């Protein structure tokens, strides 16, 4: 079987789908199988997994998210003799001579269209045609599978749930000196909560900031909020809220950071807080659980599915509820220890090997089917 994985997004963005591609390739590279896997990349991108002879690189001219992508990409792929193309960014070539599998990470753009830029809205408007055209869909959570059926009418037999997995660099750090060092590096001497995500409206950071103000004023807490992630889109409200609530000295915006520093910072945090309105999976809470760090997450979409009983669940709109949850974790040592132990156990149910094995099973199953009318 000749499989191609559209890996152009691996370097287009370092968050979300890019990380999904890296983790999937990590897992697939460990499988013992005879399948030939082509990694489709842009010509100028550095090779992915170049040391693994399980993969072959194929360079493309067509950029990801380009307006002409669905015209030029099929032409580039037509002569490759593919059995299956996996499109991790959910938009397959609509005209093709091979089987198509797409990954749908979430449908937040349908539920919260007000959070989109015009360009994003244009791109995501292809979702109806994408789910009809493709041969099979990988959903990264049961929540996303249900959304596909409920919002787009996709039949259940066309969807397979394959959970994501965390980068294996996220592990507990037992050396206090390393944790102290990262505190000094980023000037965080005391207790702190950590938020990790691209700064964009769906992540609901303004609500968390208002809850932090309550925590500082009403509970007299001595704690900071550390925000890790790049600026995405429509982020002005976040910084306006910091200004309005006089939180400049209480919130640290660190942007992106090296992986080793991030792992140490997650280990040093009192808890990870993730108040998103919606998530298709929710990788930061899983990464924190792998480190033994308590997690407080929204009680919506996929987050309860990922966290289980290992974290505290709060309504994303409940400012007082977030303040109470943070206060509980901050002040209750026994609760933190229970959350640490449960989180470490829960995290082990999501592995790279499981993600890769289940994805390969979808490739094999789809490749044996007769090609449908959506193909050339």
DRENSE-571467 format. One record per residue (C-alpha): x, y, z. Coordinates in steps of 0.001 Angstrom, whole numbers, plus 500000, padded with zeros to 6 digits. Layout:
N
XYZ ...
! end
This chain:
376
500000500000500000 501271503440499042 500165506086501556 500739509821501379 500397512113504381 499935515796503617 502538517195506019 502682520742504683 501050522084507863 503851520681510039 505844523872509488 502969526138508465 502038526349512139 503748525037515260 500444524606517093 497378522441516625 497517520590513336 501273520987513026 501779519234516342 499271516547515354 501356515751512260 504601515549514240 503059513218516828 501425511008514198 504736510597512379 506492509856515676 504095506976516204 503978505691512622 507776505646512496 507800503026515249 505334500648513623 506674497547511955 504820497505508660 505452497134504930 503434500164503867 505205502834501832 504598506263503340 505233509478501411 505480512726503357 504207515592501227 506080518781502075 506774522172500572 510049522367498662 511669524782501135 510646522884504314 513319520934506150 512778517155505979 510551515507508548 511895512364510221 514725512212507708 516523509528509723 513621507080509441 513700504997506269 510034504176506835 509174507483505136 509910509042501770 509776512771501167 507965514228498175 508203517959497491 505180519977496408 504745523373494788 501208524018496037 501135525942499340 498714524982502081 495528527094502373 496100528591498903 493005529651496973 493982527423494034 494898524444496211 492063522229495026 493032522739491410 496810522462491525 497279519847494278 495373517046492447 497572517625489419 500713517248491522 499448514029493113 497867512378490068 500990510511488932 502212509318492341 500279506056492245 498748506601495668 496357504225497335 495498506587500201 496009510274500933 495640511403504544 494815515108504879 495326516159508530 493925519620507800 490507518184506791 490355519540503217 491126516781500675 491580517232496938 487985517069495723 489026515475492417 491417512566492708 492361509053491624 493073507653495105 491280507088498405 490954510034500785 491043510176504581 490735513457506452 491211514330510117 488638516672511618 489991518210514800 486982520272515766 483977522152514432 484435525241516543 484266527388513422 480629526312512956 479670526819516587 481541530119517045 481713531823513634 482146535186515354 485652534087516357 486846533742512734 488703536115510478 487349536541506936 490148534400505527 489505531635508043 485788531738507297 486528531323503589 488751528312504187 486481526571506680 483432527051504433 484716524011502504 483877521650505375 480535520473503926 482101519481500624 485094517957502424 483106515565504591 480927514514501642 483864514029499293 486253512077501494 486123508295501872 486593508332505652 487017510737508545 489268510456511581 487827512422514513 490243513197517345 487591512721520027 484171511248520604 482965514826521069 484130515763517573 482523512605516157 479206513610517691 479548517141516301 480194515769512803 477001513731512965 474909516420514656 476047519492512722 476904518056509304 474880514879509128 477902512625508591 476896508951509013 478536507266511980 480047504467509881 482123507065508021 483907508250511192 486566506603513349 487677508171516629 491456508176517098 492557510169520144 495615512383519942 498760511825521990 501158514174523748 504771514827522924 506811512408525011 509026515203526315 506216515950528776 507242513928531832 507457514558535589 510612516386536713 511686515287540166 514778517513540379 513846520701542322 516962522460541005 515636522292537429 512311523761538485 514036526527540404 516185527278537406 513208527777535074 511571530019537694 514689532193537754 514931532264533972 511414533665533611 511342535586536908 508485533664538536 509440533403542218 506105532277543723 503054530168542936 501590530437539440 498958528994537145 499866528314533533 497759528789530401 499103527346527128 497464528102523802 497366530389520805 495851533720521831 492496533785520076 488886534269521178 487818530608521452 490343530041524242 488379532396526530 491362534037528214 489445537232529201 487169535163531472 490237533641533125 491696537107533651 488526538313535346 488589535215537564 492199535941538440 491191539455539522 488567537912541826 491147535463543177 493545538291544009 490924540627545477 488358538387547173 490623535518548265 493797537583548818 495778534975546862 499461535533546131 499741534000542691 500499534873539073 499185533697535721 501741532666533102 500498532724529498 502442530709526926 501551530888523233 501776533019520157 499354535777519244 496770534389516850 493856536599515810 491326538945517414 493451539050520571 493048542753521430 490385542023524063 492919540004526056 495358542871526464 492541545387526955 491266543244529834 494715543110531428 494869546903531233 491346547470532521 491762545078535472 495240546373536368 496822542949535966 500080543990534313 502114542835537299 500136539625537756 500124538165534228 503246537191532310 502946536772528535 505895534615527490 504971533876523865 506462530709522442 509246529016524332 511708526141523898 510266522687524573 512527521881527517 511681525163529225 507972524583528636 508100521123530190 509906522500533244 507451525381533541 504459523028533377 506059520902536102 506636523970538275 503079525304537914 500459524937540623 498003523906537901 497282524306534220 494104526283533524 492224525803530253 488931527752530089 488222527270526360 484675527608525068 485298524603522840 488042522098522055 488127519221519609 490635517451521850 492609519632524260 496300518794524109 497678521176526815 495698519473529630 496967516065528480 500543517347528404 500128518720531933 498730515422533196 501760513644531743 503858515914533990 501740515242537058 500489518837537079 496860519364538186 494475520621535515 491394522839535664 489426522777532411 486093523781530938 483284521271531309 482401521381527606 483117519551524345 486043517105524458 487735518353527629 485840516086530072 486583513190527694 490324513863527885 490608514761531563 488109512273533010 488014512435536808 491629513627537041 490858517364536845 488414519993538011 485701520910535493 484205524413535406 481646526140533189 483675528356530820 481424531338531576 481498530978535368 484039533561536573 483428532823540250 483643529093539594 487093529498538061 488251531600540993 487002528975543460 488630526109541543 491973527908541418 491733528731545129 491016525094545986 494035523791544090 496245526587545389 495432525943549046 494648522206549311 497834520117549224 495951516819549473 493744517757546528 496809518607544423 498366515235545236 495183513372544334 494943515269541034 498606514546540306 498179510805540844 494974510571538848 496388512712536045 499465510533535603 497294507420535356 494799509067533000 497533510346530680 498789506813530035 495571505952528195 496654508273525354 499851507066523649 501708507633520379 501713503902519688 497927503672520097 497360506759517938 499594505378515149 498243501822515303 494616502966515091 495391505416512281 497181502721510270 494162500466510740 492014503163509098 494478503420506176 494315499669505603 490557499448505923 489884502315503518 492428501134500941 490502497885500424 487251499619499495 486000500253495988 486515503819494930 483434505957495082 481954508541492699 484008511404494160 487117510110492401 488360510746488916 
! end
